[in-house]
Amino acid sequence: MRIAALDIGSNSFHLIVSHVNPGGRMEILDRAKEMVRFGETLKSGMIAPDVFRRGLDALRSLKRIADRHQPDALVAVATSAVREAQKRRGIRARRSR
């Protein structure tokens, strides 16, 4: 089974793609990191439009990397700063693009 995991942090987004064998042992197939710096503007509870676009671009780039490995599952988690931001619905609405 192949699993892609995406960590959406306040400053950077991380992707790791792994093959998990039947015994549960993981072999890392790929990893990538994009610097987004959401934290620069989150003090106000808002993600600035230019930072929001930068985040979407990063997500698209990381998803392309994950898709090359044809994962059976892609799991994403976000830091509390992102989950609590006022534009969080915009991020979730665009997640499948």
C-alpha positions, -999 to 999 in steps of 0.1 A, spaced: 0 0 0 12 35 -8 3 64 14 9 101 9 8 124 40 7 162 38 15 184 68 1 219 64 21 240 88 21 276 97 54 282 78 60 252 56 41 223 40 57 189 40 48 158 19 60 123 24 50 94 2 56 59 16 51 23 7 38 3 36 45 -34 33 21 -61 47 42 -63 79 37 -25 85 73 -15 76 75 18 58 98 27 29 99 64 20 95 68 -17 95 106 -19 94 137 3 91 174 -5 88 207 13 74 241 3 79 273 23 46 291 25 49 313 57 12 314 66 23 324 100 34 358 87 -2 370 85 -21 348 109 -18 370 139 -49 389 127 -68 356 121 -67 362 84 -46 347 57 -35 375 33 -46 370 -3 -10 367 -16 -1 342 11 -33 323 4 -24 320 -33 12 309 -23 -4 282 -1 -26 269 -29 3 268 -54 23 248 -28 -6 224 -23 -9 219 -61 28 213 -64 29 188 -36 -2 170 -49 14 166 -83 44 149 -66 21 126 -46 0 117 -77 31 105 -95 34 77 -70 -3 68 -73 -10 66 -36 -39 45 -23 -46 72 2 -36 109 7 -40 122 42 -36 159 51 -34 176 85 -32 213 93 -17 232 121 -41 248 145 -32 283 131 -45 272 97 -75 254 111 -86 284 131 -79 311 103 -110 329 90 -104 317 54 -100 280 63 -131 271 44 -115 285 12 -85 261 17 -108 231 23 -130 240 -7 -100 240 -30 -84 208 -16 -95 186 -45 -82 208 -73 
